[in-house]
Amino acid sequence: MTGKEEEPEPSRLEKLQEEIEELEEKVEGETKEALQKARERLGDYRAKEEGQ
């Protein structure tokens, strides 16, 4: 024995919480990307309208 205790396996709840955090980060990134694209499209539309 080395005197070290083994880390307990994450519980089912802890695993789910980690998965939720990962999904939240993914959704946040996708949302930011979608908003940026929408802003660009709106800017292009407004520029086009002003040019007429």
Wavefront OBJ file of the C-alpha trace (Angstrom):
o trace
v 0.000 0.000 0.000
v 1.165 3.483 -0.772
v -0.937 5.195 1.850
v -3.001 6.966 -0.793
v -6.710 6.475 -0.990
v -8.172 5.835 -4.383
v -10.459 8.504 -5.736
v -14.032 7.280 -5.651
v -15.751 6.922 -8.995
v -18.009 9.837 -9.806
v -21.571 9.170 -8.856
v -24.280 9.072 -11.462
v -25.394 12.527 -10.355
v -21.882 13.939 -10.704
v -21.580 12.443 -14.187
v -24.897 13.990 -15.195
v -23.872 17.356 -13.775
v -20.656 17.249 -15.802
v -22.577 16.348 -18.950
v -24.991 19.217 -18.335
v -22.113 21.659 -17.922
v -20.552 20.458 -21.175
v -23.866 20.795 -22.999
v -24.415 24.281 -21.590
v -20.993 25.351 -22.861
v -21.711 23.861 -26.278
v -25.108 25.566 -26.518
v -23.619 28.868 -25.383
v -20.967 28.675 -28.103
v -23.495 27.759 -30.771
v -25.797 30.568 -29.645
v -23.009 33.142 -29.808
v -22.113 31.936 -33.294
v -25.735 32.121 -34.456
v -26.106 35.631 -33.044
v -22.930 36.773 -34.784
v -24.153 35.392 -38.110
v -27.551 37.048 -37.632
v -25.890 40.394 -36.857
v -23.745 40.093 -39.970
v -26.762 39.279 -42.128
v -28.706 42.180 -40.633
v -25.763 44.495 -41.249
v -25.537 43.325 -44.861
v -29.282 43.846 -45.298
v -29.151 47.366 -43.828
v -26.155 48.284 -45.973
v -28.021 47.037 -49.040
v -31.144 49.017 -48.106
v -29.131 52.203 -47.576
v -27.467 51.760 -50.966
v -30.750 51.828 -52.867
l 1 2 3 4 5 6 7 8 9 10 11 12 13 14 15 16 17 18 19 20 21 22 23 24 25 26 27 28 29 30 31 32 33 34 35 36 37 38 39 40 41 42 43 44 45 46 47 48 49 50 51 52
